[in-house]
Amino acid sequence: MTSSQNPASSPTKAAADPALFDLLVLGSGIAGLAAARLAEDDGKRVLLIDKGRRLGGRVSTRRQDGFAFNHGAQFVTAKGTEFASLLAKAKAAGNIKDWQISDDKIVQIGTPSMRDLPQFMATGLMIRQQTEITQIAHHGGHIGFFDKDGLVATGRQAIITAPAAQTAKLLADIYPELAATAGLARYDPCWTIMLGLEGDHGLGTLPLRDEAAGIALGVPEFTRSNQQSSLDAPALTIQATGAWSQQHLQDDPQMVIKSLCQIWQNLSGKPLGKIITSAAHRWLYAKVTTAAPSAAPRLSHDGKLAIAGDWLGGPRVEQAFDSGRQAYHHLR
């Protein structure tokens, strides 16, 4: 479902109401998809709305100049039964597989890319992308989502899964108690660079990590295939630590690329060789460092809107998944 233009309107003016949904979900990341999946399975009419071009939030993949970079969450793991069940189903469907991330640790990754996990979760869901919601307000006894042009959709109930800062801004007027909850969460940023290389010499066969040097994880993308193949373009994704990213938060992207390349080469002891293509992405809300306290409100006083996201639980993908499911249960 793609974005469409809406006639200008405001919460205080009478406007033609689009289709009324049982549940509106803001954000098609893991939390939003988990909530929508539960609601859909319950027979609810659900619409997810997301400002991005692709679903998945920070579980994401970028393709550029013939190279593929998993530049968001690098892998997933399951501690609880619900997320483990999802991963088992995704694995059976061919959307995830095991990855030997170190000599003594196996994790799960999307296949052929991390984006394939959220795509599996989104099967059959109604998702409207490239629509940025700028206001949430009561509308005709329901919850209205508005973009810059006016009313986008209404729902009997809603779940907001945007990062904490964005959630706080959207809910400040309509549900200040939930905005206050969002204001308690804190994140580390993350600079991520993506390098398409002419050759793979010097990349090694396992991810590289050195927190003290500023690298949280550097991944030669072909290592995700469990074997090197001539079909795998030699792409390298390097994610900086939160401390390094915060220190260099306002740096020019080209300077970030140059700095992290130098750190990689210093650690590996080998040059990267010719770089064919490069890009940098700054995740402002990359890793939750302080989650909102469990006692803080998560459901509006009128029972119409709940909040969800990793910032309510912790930095792991599973915690976003659990939060989305919990938000739907709060509304039931």
KOLROPA-515734 format. One record per residue (C-alpha): residue number from 1; residue in three letters; x negated, y, z negated. Coordinates in steps of 0.25 Angstrom, whole numbers, plus 5000, padded with zeros to 4 digits. Each point is the difference from the previous one (the first is absolute). Last residue first. Layout:
N
R num residuo   xx   yy   zz
R NUM     ALA    X    Y    Z
...
END
This chain:
332
R num residuo   xx   yy   zz
R 332     ARG 5030 4976 4901
R 331     LEU 4992 5013 5000
R 330     HIS 4989 4996 4991
R 329     HIS 4999 4987 5007
R 328     TYR 4996 5008 5013
R 327     ALA 4989 5007 4993
R 326     GLN 4995 4987 4994
R 325     ARG 4998 4994 5014
R 324     GLY 4993 5013 5005
R 323     SER 4991 5000 4987
R 322     ASP 4996 4985 5002
R 321     PHE 4995 5003 5014
R 320     ALA 4992 5012 4996
R 319     GLN 4994 4991 4989
R 318     GLU 4997 4989 5010
R 317     VAL 4992 5010 5009
R 316     ARG 4991 5003 4988
R 315     PRO 4998 5014 4994
R 314     GLY 5009 5000 4988
R 313     GLY 5014 5000 4995
R 312     LEU 5008 5012 5002
R 311     TRP 4990 5007 5009
R 310     ASP 5001 4987 5009
R 309     GLY 5013 5005 5005
R 308     ALA 5015 5001 4996
R 307     ILE 5010 5010 4996
R 306     ALA 5015 4998 4997
R 305     LEU 5012 5008 5005
R 304     LYS 5015 4999 4998
R 303     GLY 5001 4996 4985
R 302     ASP 5006 5013 4995
R 301     HIS 4988 5003 4991
R 300     SER 4990 4996 5010
R 299     LEU 4992 4987 4999
R 298     ARG 4985 4999 4998
R 297     PRO 4999 5008 4987
R 296     ALA 4987 4999 4992
R 295     ALA 4998 4988 4990
R 294     SER 4991 4993 5010
R 293     PRO 4990 5011 5000
R 292     ALA 4997 5006 5014
R 291     ALA 4988 4993 5005
R 290     THR 4986 5006 4998
R 289     THR 4989 4997 5010
R 288     VAL 5009 4997 5012
R 287     LYS 4991 4998 5013
R 286     ALA 5002 5006 5013
R 285     TYR 5008 5013 4998
R 284     LEU 4992 5010 5008
R 283     TRP 4996 4990 5011
R 282     ARG 4990 5007 5008
R 281     HIS 4998 4994 5014
R 280     ALA 4987 5000 5008
R 279     ALA 4998 4997 5014
R 278     SER 4989 4994 5009
R 277     THR 4997 4994 5014
R 276     ILE 4989 4994 5008
R 275     ILE 4990 5000 4988
R 274     LYS 4986 4995 5005
R 273     GLY 4992 4993 4990
R 272     LEU 5005 4998 4985
R 271     PRO 4985 5000 4995
R 270     LYS 4996 4989 4990
R 269     GLY 4996 5001 4985
R 268     SER 5014 4996 4996
R 267     LEU 5001 5010 4989
R 266     ASN 4993 5011 5007
R 265     GLN 5007 4998 5013
R 264     TRP 5014 5000 4993
R 263     ILE 4996 5013 4992
R 262     GLN 4996 5007 5013
R 261     CYS 5013 4996 5007
R 260     LEU 5008 5005 4988
R 259     SER 4993 5014 5001
R 258     LYS 5001 5001 5015
R 257     ILE 5015 4996 5000
R 256     VAL 5003 5010 4989
R 255     MET 4992 5011 5007
R 254     GLN 5009 4997 5012
R 253     PRO 5013 5001 4992
R 252     ASP 4996 5014 4994
R 251     ASP 4999 4999 4985
R 250     GLN 5012 5005 4992
R 249     LEU 5001 4987 4991
R 248     HIS 4985 4997 4999
R 247     GLN 4999 4999 4985
R 246     GLN 5014 4994 5000
R 245     SER 4996 4990 5010
R 244     TRP 4987 4996 4993
R 243     ALA 5008 4998 4987
R 242     GLY 5011 4992 5007
R 241     THR 4990 4991 5007
R 240     ALA 4998 5001 5014
R 239     GLN 5006 4991 5011
R 238     ILE 4992 4995 5011
R 237     THR 5006 4993 5012
R 236     LEU 4991 4994 5011
R 235     ALA 5004 4995 5014
R 234     PRO 4992 4991 5008
R 233     ALA 5011 4996 5010
R 232     ASP 5004 4985 4997
R 231     LEU 5001 4993 5014
R 230     SER 4986 4995 4999
R 229     SER 5004 4993 4987
R 228     GLN 4994 5000 4986
R 227     GLN 5007 4991 4991
R 226     ASN 5010 5001 4988
R 225     SER 5008 5010 5009
R 224     ARG 5000 5010 4989
R 223     THR 4985 5001 5001
R 222     PHE 5002 5006 5014
R 221     GLU 5004 5013 4993
R 220     PRO 4987 5003 4994
R 219     VAL 5005 5005 4987
R 218     GLY 4994 5010 4990
R 217     LEU 5006 5001 4987
R 216     ALA 5000 5010 4988
R 215     ILE 4988 5007 5006
R 214     GLY 4994 5011 4991
R 213     ALA 4986 4996 4997
R 212     ALA 5004 4996 4986
R 211     GLU 5012 4993 5005
R 210     ASP 4992 4991 5009
R 209     ARG 5009 4990 5008
R 208     LEU 4997 4994 5014
R 207     PRO 5009 4990 5007
R 206     LEU 4994 4987 5004
R 205     THR 4994 4995 5013
R 204     GLY 4989 5010 5002
R 203     LEU 5002 5013 5008
R 202     GLY 4985 5002 5004
R 201     HIS 5002 4995 5014
R 200     ASP 5015 5002 5005
R 199     GLY 4998 5007 5012
R 198     GLU 5005 5012 5008
R 197     LEU 5008 5005 4988
R 196     GLY 5014 5005 4997
R 195     LEU 4999 5007 4986
R 194     MET 5012 5004 4991
R 193     ILE 4998 5008 4988
R 192     THR 5008 5000 4987
R 191     TRP 5000 5011 4990
R 190     CYS 5008 4996 4988
R 189     PRO 5008 5009 4990
R 188     ASP 5002 4996 4985
R 187     TYR 5014 5000 4995
R 186     ARG 5007 5005 4988
R 185     ALA 5015 4998 4995
R 184     LEU 5007 5008 4989
R 183     GLY 5006 5010 5010
R 182     ALA 5008 4989 5006
R 181     THR 5007 4998 4987
R 180     ALA 5003 5015 4999
R 179     ALA 5006 4999 5014
R 178     LEU 5009 4989 4995
R 177     GLU 5005 5009 4988
R 176     PRO 5002 5012 5010
R 175     TYR 5010 4992 5008
R 174     ILE 5006 5009 5011
R 173     ASP 4991 5012 4999
R 172     ALA 4986 4994 4998
R 171     LEU 5004 4987 5008
R 170     LEU 4993 5003 5013
R 169     LYS 4988 5007 4993
R 168     ALA 4998 4989 4990
R 167     THR 5001 4989 5011
R 166     GLN 4989 5007 5008
R 165     ALA 4990 5001 4989
R 164     ALA 5003 4985 4996
R 163     PRO 4998 4994 5013
R 162     ALA 5014 4997 5008
R 161     THR 5008 4988 4995
R 160     ILE 5014 5007 4998
R 159     ILE 5012 4991 4999
R 158     ALA 5014 5004 5003
R 157     GLN 5014 4997 4997
R 156     ARG 5014 5003 5007
R 155     GLY 4991 5004 5011
R 154     THR 5000 5012 5010
R 153     ALA 4992 5002 5012
R 152     VAL 4992 5011 5008
R 151     LEU 5007 5013 4996
R 150     GLY 4993 5012 5004
R 149     ASP 4989 5004 5010
R 148     LYS 4988 5001 4991
R 147     ASP 5004 4986 4994
R 146     PHE 5011 4997 4991
R 145     PHE 5003 4987 4992
R 144     GLY 5014 5001 4993
R 143     ILE 5004 4992 4988
R 142     HIS 5015 4998 4998
R 141     GLY 5012 5007 4995
R 140     GLY 5001 5009 5012
R 139     HIS 4986 5003 5001
R 138     HIS 4991 5000 4987
R 137     ALA 4986 5004 5004
R 136     ILE 4986 4995 5005
R 135     GLN 4992 5010 5008
R 134     THR 4988 5000 5010
R 133     ILE 5001 4986 5006
R 132     GLU 4990 4998 5011
R 131     THR 5006 4991 5011
R 130     GLN 4989 4994 5009
R 129     GLN 5007 4986 4997
R 128     ARG 5014 4995 4998
R 127     ILE 5000 4986 4995
R 126     MET 5012 4990 5001
R 125     LEU 4995 4987 4994
R 124     GLY 5000 4987 5008
R 123     THR 4985 4996 4998
R 122     ALA 4994 5011 4991
R 121     MET 4993 4990 4991
R 120     PHE 4993 4994 5011
R 119     GLN 4996 5013 5006
R 118     PRO 4995 5004 4986
R 117     LEU 4990 4988 5000
R 116     ASP 4996 5002 5015
R 115     ARG 4994 5013 4997
R 114     MET 4988 4994 4994
R 113     SER 4996 4995 5013
R 112     PRO 5000 4987 5009
R 111     THR 5004 4995 4990
R 110     GLY 5002 5007 4986
R 109     ILE 4991 4997 4989
R 108     GLN 5000 4991 4988
R 107     VAL 4988 4998 4990
R 106     ILE 4989 4990 4997
R 105     LYS 4989 5003 4990
R 104     ASP 4987 4993 4997
R 103     ASP 4991 5003 5011
R 102     SER 5007 5012 5003
R 101     ILE 5012 5005 5009
R 100     GLN 5003 4986 5005
R  99     TRP 5013 5003 5006
R  98     ASP 5013 4992 5000
R  97     LYS 5011 5003 5010
R  96     ILE 5012 5009 5003
R  95     ASN 5011 5001 5010
R  94     GLY 5000 4986 5006
R  93     ALA 5014 4997 4996
R  92     ALA 4996 4990 4989
R  91     LYS 4990 5011 4995
R  90     ALA 5011 5010 4999
R  89     LYS 5009 4990 4992
R  88     ALA 4989 4997 4991
R  87     LEU 4997 5015 4998
R  86     LEU 5014 5003 4996
R  85     SER 5000 4988 4990
R  84     ALA 4987 5005 4994
R  83     PHE 5007 5014 4999
R  82     GLU 5011 4994 4992
R  81     THR 4992 4990 4992
R  80     GLY 4991 5011 4994
R  79     LYS 4984 5001 5001
R  78     ALA 4999 5002 5015
R  77     THR 4989 5005 5008
R  76     VAL 4999 5010 5011
R  75     PHE 4989 5005 5010
R  74     GLN 4993 5012 5005
R  73     ALA 5011 5011 4997
R  72     GLY 4998 5011 5010
R  71     HIS 4990 5001 5011
R  70     ASN 5002 4986 5007
R  69     PHE 4993 5005 5012
R  68     ALA 5002 4994 5014
R  67     PHE 4991 5004 5012
R  66     GLY 5004 5002 5015
R  65     ASP 4998 5015 5000
R  64     GLN 5008 5002 4987
R  63     ARG 5010 4990 4992
R  62     ARG 5004 5003 4986
R  61     THR 5005 4991 4990
R  60     SER 5008 5002 4987
R  59     VAL 5004 4995 4987
R  58     ARG 5000 5015 4995
R  57     GLY 5014 5002 5004
R  56     GLY 5005 4988 5007
R  55     LEU 5008 5005 5012
R  54     ARG 4995 5008 5012
R  53     ARG 5002 5014 5005
R  52     GLY 5001 5006 4987
R  51     LYS 5011 5009 4993
R  50     ASP 5008 4988 4995
R  49     ILE 5015 4997 4999
R  48     LEU 5005 4986 4996
R  47     LEU 5015 4998 5002
R  46     VAL 5008 4989 4993
R  45     ARG 5014 4994 5001
R  44     LYS 5000 4991 4988
R  43     GLY 5003 4985 5001
R  42     ASP 4991 4996 4988
R  41     ASP 4989 4995 5010
R  40     GLU 5000 5014 5006
R  39     ALA 4999 5006 4986
R  38     LEU 4988 4990 4996
R  37     ARG 4993 5003 5013
R  36     ALA 5002 5015 4999
R  35     ALA 4993 5000 4986
R  34     ALA 4988 4992 5005
R  33     LEU 4999 5009 5012
R  32     GLY 5000 5013 4992
R  31     ALA 4990 4994 4990
R  30     ILE 4991 4995 5012
R  29     GLY 5000 5013 5008
R  28     SER 5012 5004 5008
R  27     GLY 5003 5013 4992
R  26     LEU 5013 5006 4996
R  25     VAL 5011 4989 4998
R  24     LEU 5014 5003 5002
R  23     LEU 5011 4990 4994
R  22     ASP 5014 4997 5003
R  21     PHE 4999 5009 5013
R  20     LEU 5010 5010 5005
R  19     ALA 4999 5003 5014
R  18     PRO 4997 5015 5003
R  17     ASP 5008 5010 4993
R  16     ALA 5004 5012 5009
R  15     ALA 4997 5012 4992
R  14     ALA 5006 5009 4989
R  13     LYS 4990 5009 4995
R  12     THR 4993 5000 4986
R  11     PRO 4991 4988 5003
R  10     SER 4995 5007 5012
R   9     SER 5003 4999 5015
R   8     ALA 4993 5001 5014
R   7     PRO 5005 4989 5009
R   6     ASN 4991 4988 5000
R   5     GLN 4990 4995 5010
R   4     SER 4996 4986 5001
R   3     SER 4989 4991 4994
R   2     THR 4999 4986 5005
R   1     MET 5006 4987 4996
END
